């Protein structure tokens, strides 16, 4: 019985680690894919490929994006991206960060 519990625990930890690594890899790719000078459509396409939902704020010329993560206990880890654009709708800055939510 102890061996079964150990195996199940290791399997669970392995699955959780793999999911987190996949999300992290995606975010790293996003930072590489979206470069200063890219068009708005190129930036939005990269967000779509990485599983982010996003919207464009015309007042601030900013794309706000969020990728929901897995809930781990009481805390949930998501990814947030803010992409600022100039008047020609070209990327001027990219900010990607982890966001933790919980009780």
Phi and psi in degrees as a GROMACS rama.xvg file:
@    title "Ramachandran Plot"
@    xaxis  label "Phi"
@    yaxis  label "Psi"
@TYPE xy
-65.8658  -37.547  UNK-2
-65.4512  -38.9756  UNK-3
-64.2639  -43.7501  UNK-4
-62.7732  -42.2126  UNK-5
-63.2792  -44.3486  UNK-6
-64.1169  -44.8415  UNK-7
-63.1814  -39.9282  UNK-8
-63.4405  -45.9908  UNK-9
-62.9473  -39.1854  UNK-10
-63.9259  -44.1332  UNK-11
-62.9971  -46.2132  UNK-12
-62.8209  -40.4984  UNK-13
-62.1633  -43.8111  UNK-14
-63.8985  -43.9892  UNK-15
-64.5021  -42.1723  UNK-16
-65.9583  -41.8749  UNK-17
-62.5623  -41.5897  UNK-18
-64.6881  -43.5391  UNK-19
-65.304  -41.4506  UNK-20
-64.3996  -40.4354  UNK-21
-61.4254  -44.1653  UNK-22
-63.1679  -43.211  UNK-23
-64.0077  -43.4744  UNK-24
-59.7657  -41.4164  UNK-25
-62.2568  -43.9314  UNK-26
-65.3194  -40.6956  UNK-27
-62.4079  -40.7906  UNK-28
-63.8297  -37.4041  UNK-29
-61.5106  -43.966  UNK-30
-63.1135  -32.4284  UNK-31
-79.9364  -34.7245  UNK-32
-73.9445  -39.2353  UNK-33
-95.4439  109.356  UNK-34
-111.674  154.413  UNK-35
-57.753  131.212  UNK-36
101.763  -15.6308  UNK-37
-66.0201  154.257  UNK-38
-76.8326  163.382  UNK-39
-60.1  -42.4416  UNK-40
-66.0498  -36.4729  UNK-41
-64.1256  -41.9233  UNK-42
-64.2821  -43.7243  UNK-43
-66.5127  -35.6593  UNK-44
-64.9777  -41.9593  UNK-45
-63.7517  -39.1969  UNK-46
-62.5363  -44.4162  UNK-47
-60.4637  -45.1669  UNK-48
-62.903  -26.964  UNK-49
-94.8322  2.28302  UNK-50
85.0573  17.9536  UNK-51
-87.1385  144.645  UNK-52
-94.7251  145.765  UNK-53
-150.807  161.615  UNK-54
-146.294  157.856  UNK-55
-111.898  126.246  UNK-56
-97.2033  110.694  UNK-57
-69.1247  -31.2189  UNK-58
-63.6076  -43.2056  UNK-59
-100.886  -1.716  UNK-60
50.6231  48.9688  UNK-61
-129.127  137.044  UNK-62
-93.7761  122.399  UNK-63
-103.948  128.786  UNK-64
-134.038  149.859  UNK-65
-142.716  136.401  UNK-66
-122.087  118.815  UNK-67
-74.5537  135.568  UNK-68
-103.483  -173.555  UNK-69
-83.9918  147.099  UNK-70
-82.6955  127.394  UNK-71
-121.062  93.6807  UNK-72
74.5533  -127.602  UNK-73
-87.7363  -16.5201  UNK-74
-108.321  141.145  UNK-75
-116.488  132.557  UNK-76
-103.588  119.76  UNK-77
-115.475  172.527  UNK-78
-120.685  136.817  UNK-79
-120.163  141.243  UNK-80
-133.183  133.8  UNK-81
-122.189  121.204  UNK-82
-120.885  114.248  UNK-83
-91.1686  141.404  UNK-84
-121.433  155.69  UNK-85
-91.8964  -171.412  UNK-86
-62.7668  -29.9542  UNK-87
-86.3056  11.2164  UNK-88
60.3883  41.1604  UNK-89
-109.552  145.236  UNK-90
-66.0515  130.323  UNK-91
-111.202  -25.5836  UNK-92
-158.017  151.564  UNK-93
-131.516  127.693  UNK-94
-128.476  121.927  UNK-95
-125.925  130.964  UNK-96
-149.284  159.981  UNK-97
-78.7759  144.212  UNK-98
-129.236  124.266  UNK-99
-105.366  130.702  UNK-100
-125.796  151.214  UNK-101
179.912  -171.294  UNK-102
